[in-house]
Amino acid sequence: MFVISIPALQRNTAILRGVKEAADCRLVLALKGFACWKTFPYLREDLDGCCASGLWEARLARNHFQKHVLTYSPAYDEAEVAALCEFTQHLDFNSLSQWWRFRDQVLAHPRFRSGELLCGLRINPECSTGATPMYDPCAAGSRLGITAGQLAGADLTGISGLHFHTLCEQNSDALETTLAAVEEKFGHWLRLAQFTYLNMGGGHWITQPFYDRERLVRLVTQTRERYGVEVWLEPGEAVAINSGVLRARVMDVMESAGQRHAILSISATAHMPDVLEMPYRPDVFLVDATLPAAQPAAQPAVCFAGENYHLAGTSGPWLYRLGGPTCLAGDVLGEFAFPRALRVGDTLVFDDMAHYTMVKTTLFNGVKHPSIVLQHADGSLETLREFGYEDFKNRLA
Ligand SMILES: Cc1ncc(COP(=O)(O)O)c(C=O)c1O
């Protein structure tokens, strides 16, 4: 099961609120990273709303967060634009061809005429600062955003915002580098009176202990003052980082050509695809109260009273390749060393599994989908949803 800690989420949103108040900017939750909508009542007070990747996320934001909705998608169709014009506050377009296609439809809408709906363009400052090409929207030939060269000389009547999203799990030094590129390539646009907002996207690791928040506040303040625009930040990961775990059961242990395997009730490909896509090695804990207590610092994001957690290492006598219950040969979470032999029925806890996990799960192979549980401040657990055969069947027709 996925277990999400409400106090841990609120620890993050309190930090984010502090930043936005100090920088006098707006900050929304990126639903693409975390969209467990039954937690929204606990987040709503600290944040300004949500950013959506399209109509469905925008509807979730409007119906359940009930604050600002900012929408950006690489491409919209007519029906989506018509529906979004009814309630989104920002509608940002990825290309000039998309904007030109929908411009008349949007400009004629009463909400645009009254100023309730503002339109923006995603720009590509062509400034790569990240380490992972898969997460680099500034790579040469990227389909995400408009370059300064493409924008030169364009008629931008009706546009009042620019939007960039170029970071991924980065500190504010990368934002500083990016803002210098934005100033050089797009500063002359932002200085025009028609521009009222700049959206700096997500990828800001604001709630990590080592993140330089003072520099973020300084950069946002400088940007606001330089261009006279409202600044928006839209982190996903920073809202939900270190707030959830995925608990798994060991279903089988076996050996093949000297390699020890443990087959788990959860799958990398179906439940934690970023482990394979990014890729990265998650922290895993064995739950065992009979072993001597582990270091208190090495604890998962969500603990249960009476449980004792042992962080798996990289080498040792009890080294297992942890795999999922699907047919994919590569449905493997990595090799992890435990303080004793694993047994069928053992519980393993995968740490930091709230963001970019629950939003990406699939029912591949008809594997049982983990239930979704909240942990409240008093330690009590609330099961929000359990999944069954009907959920699997209904996805397919
Ligand atoms: C346009 C946009 N905004 C915000 C985000 C959220 O980024 P993160 O969860 O890394 O903060 C993303 C992530 O891909 C994005 O594409």
The ligand as a MOL file (V3000), in Angstrom:
LIG
                    3D

  0  0  0     0  0            999 V3000
M  V30 BEGIN CTAB
M  V30 COUNTS 16 16 0 0 0
M  V30 BEGIN ATOM
M  V30 1 C 5.5510 22.4210 -17.0500 0
M  V30 2 C 5.9000 21.7670 -15.7640 0
M  V30 3 N 5.6570 22.4130 -14.6110 0
M  V30 4 C 5.9540 21.8640 -13.4060 0
M  V30 5 C 6.5080 20.5990 -13.3170 0
M  V30 6 C 6.8060 20.0120 -11.9620 0
M  V30 7 O 8.1510 19.7200 -11.8050 0
M  V30 8 P 8.7270 19.1330 -10.4240 0
M  V30 9 O 7.8020 18.0800 -9.9510 0
M  V30 10 O 10.0750 18.6020 -10.8000 0
M  V30 11 O 8.8070 20.2770 -9.4730 0
M  V30 12 C 6.7830 19.8910 -14.5080 0
M  V30 13 C 7.3950 18.5410 -14.4610 0
M  V30 14 O 7.6700 17.8950 -15.4130 0
M  V30 15 C 6.4580 20.4820 -15.7600 0
M  V30 16 O 6.6770 19.8200 -16.9140 0
M  V30 END ATOM
M  V30 BEGIN BOND
M  V30 1 1 1 2
M  V30 2 1 2 3
M  V30 3 2 2 15
M  V30 4 2 3 4
M  V30 5 1 4 5
M  V30 6 1 5 6
M  V30 7 2 5 12
M  V30 8 1 6 7
M  V30 9 1 7 8
M  V30 10 2 8 9
M  V30 11 1 8 10
M  V30 12 1 8 11
M  V30 13 1 12 13
M  V30 14 1 12 15
M  V30 15 2 13 14
M  V30 16 1 15 16
M  V30 END BOND
M  V30 END CTAB
M  END
